[in-house]
């Protein structure tokens, strides 16, 4: 802290001096807020990316998850509503491009 000298205004009145802080408090340390915001954002992103099923509760499966067409067909037949993405042309045959 230091002592600020008094001064005269343009209208001739005198303003007394007073103690002032040598540090500027107008910009406080905002690193804590930035760290909290970054942590919350990364946490929400991690939670949203860790979901392995869609909004209906069905597990996400693609044709690349199966080695043969028979495996994909068995999974597709177990629940056609959940695994409808395995049958691209809606003909009842799942992952037609995989080997038998």
C-alpha positions as a Markdown table, in Angstrom:
| # | Residue | x | y | z |
|---|---|---|---|---|
| 1 | Unk | 0.0 | 0.0 | 0.0 |
| 2 | Unk | 1.1 | 3.5 | -0.7 |
| 3 | Unk | 0.0 | 7.0 | 0.1 |
| 4 | Unk | -1.5 | 8.9 | -2.8 |
| 5 | Unk | -0.8 | 12.6 | -2.7 |
| 6 | Unk | -3.6 | 15.1 | -2.8 |
| 7 | Unk | -4.3 | 17.2 | -5.8 |
| 8 | Unk | -6.2 | 20.2 | -7.0 |
| 9 | Unk | -9.2 | 19.9 | -9.4 |
| 10 | Unk | -9.7 | 22.2 | -12.3 |
| 11 | Unk | -12.4 | 24.1 | -10.3 |
| 12 | Unk | -9.7 | 24.9 | -7.6 |
| 13 | Unk | -10.9 | 22.6 | -4.9 |
| 14 | Unk | -8.3 | 20.4 | -3.1 |
| 15 | Unk | -8.8 | 16.6 | -2.9 |
| 16 | Unk | -7.1 | 14.9 | 0.1 |
| 17 | Unk | -4.7 | 12.0 | -0.5 |
| 18 | Unk | -5.5 | 8.5 | 0.7 |
| 19 | Unk | -4.0 | 5.1 | 1.0 |
| 20 | Unk | -4.2 | 2.9 | -2.1 |
| 21 | Unk | -3.2 | -0.7 | -2.8 |
| 22 | Unk | -0.3 | -1.2 | -5.1 |
| 23 | Unk | -2.0 | -4.2 | -6.7 |
| 24 | Unk | -4.9 | -3.9 | -9.2 |
| 25 | Unk | -7.9 | -5.8 | -8.0 |
| 26 | Unk | -10.0 | -5.2 | -11.1 |
| 27 | Unk | -8.9 | -8.4 | -12.7 |
| 28 | Unk | -8.8 | -11.2 | -10.2 |
| 29 | Unk | -7.3 | -14.6 | -10.9 |
| 30 | Unk | -9.7 | -16.3 | -13.3 |
| 31 | Unk | -7.6 | -19.4 | -13.9 |
| 32 | Unk | -9.7 | -21.4 | -11.4 |
| 33 | Unk | -12.9 | -20.7 | -13.3 |
| 34 | Unk | -11.3 | -21.7 | -16.5 |
| 35 | Unk | -10.0 | -24.9 | -15.1 |
| 36 | Unk | -13.5 | -25.8 | -13.6 |
| 37 | Unk | -15.2 | -25.0 | -16.9 |
| 38 | Unk | -12.6 | -27.1 | -18.9 |
| 39 | Unk | -13.0 | -30.0 | -16.4 |
| 40 | Unk | -16.8 | -29.9 | -16.6 |
| 41 | Unk | -16.8 | -29.8 | -20.4 |
| 42 | Unk | -14.4 | -32.7 | -20.7 |
| 43 | Unk | -16.4 | -34.7 | -18.2 |
| 44 | Unk | -19.6 | -34.2 | -20.1 |
| 45 | Unk | -17.9 | -35.1 | -23.3 |
| 46 | Unk | -16.5 | -38.3 | -21.8 |
| 47 | Unk | -19.9 | -39.3 | -20.5 |
| 48 | Unk | -21.7 | -38.6 | -23.8 |
| 49 | Unk | -19.0 | -40.5 | -25.8 |
| 50 | Unk | -19.0 | -43.6 | -23.5 |
| 51 | Unk | -22.6 | -44.4 | -24.4 |
| 52 | Unk | -22.6 | -47.7 | -26.3 |
| 53 | Unk | -26.3 | -47.8 | -27.0 |
| 54 | Unk | -28.7 | -45.5 | -28.8 |
| 55 | Unk | -31.6 | -43.7 | -27.1 |
| 56 | Unk | -33.9 | -46.8 | -27.3 |
| 57 | Unk | -31.5 | -48.8 | -25.1 |
| 58 | Unk | -30.4 | -51.1 | -27.9 |
| 59 | Unk | -26.7 | -51.9 | -28.2 |
| 60 | Unk | -25.0 | -50.4 | -31.3 |
| 61 | Unk | -23.9 | -53.1 | -33.7 |
| 62 | Unk | -22.6 | -52.8 | -37.3 |
| 63 | Unk | -21.7 | -55.4 | -39.8 |
| 64 | Unk | -18.0 | -54.9 | -39.0 |
| 65 | Unk | -18.7 | -56.4 | -35.6 |
| 66 | Unk | -19.4 | -59.8 | -37.1 |
| 67 | Unk | -17.1 | -62.3 | -38.8 |
| 68 | Unk | -19.8 | -64.1 | -40.8 |
| 69 | Unk | -23.2 | -63.4 | -42.2 |
| 70 | Unk | -24.7 | -66.2 | -40.1 |
| 71 | Unk | -23.6 | -64.5 | -36.9 |
| 72 | Unk | -25.1 | -61.2 | -38.0 |
| 73 | Unk | -28.3 | -62.9 | -39.1 |
| 74 | Unk | -28.6 | -64.7 | -35.7 |
| 75 | Unk | -28.2 | -61.3 | -33.9 |
| 76 | Unk | -30.6 | -59.6 | -36.3 |
| 77 | Unk | -33.3 | -62.3 | -35.8 |
| 78 | Unk | -33.0 | -62.1 | -32.0 |
| 79 | Unk | -34.4 | -58.5 | -32.1 |
| 80 | Unk | -35.2 | -57.0 | -35.5 |
| 81 | Unk | -36.2 | -53.7 | -34.0 |
| 82 | Unk | -32.9 | -53.1 | -32.2 |
| 83 | Unk | -30.7 | -54.4 | -35.0 |
| 84 | Unk | -32.5 | -53.0 | -38.0 |
| 85 | Unk | -29.3 | -51.2 | -39.1 |
| 86 | Unk | -27.8 | -54.6 | -40.0 |
| 87 | Unk | -30.3 | -55.0 | -42.8 |
| 88 | Unk | -29.7 | -52.0 | -45.1 |
| 89 | Unk | -32.2 | -52.9 | -47.9 |
| 90 | Unk | -35.0 | -54.3 | -45.5 |
| 91 | Unk | -35.2 | -57.7 | -47.2 |
| 92 | Unk | -34.8 | -59.6 | -43.9 |
| 93 | Unk | -31.1 | -60.7 | -44.6 |
| 94 | Unk | -28.6 | -59.0 | -42.4 |
| 95 | Unk | -25.1 | -58.0 | -43.6 |
| 96 | Unk | -25.3 | -59.5 | -47.0 |
| 97 | Unk | -21.8 | -58.5 | -47.9 |
| 98 | Unk | -20.2 | -60.8 | -45.2 |
| 99 | Unk | -19.0 | -64.3 | -46.0 |
| 100 | Unk | -21.2 | -67.2 | -45.0 |
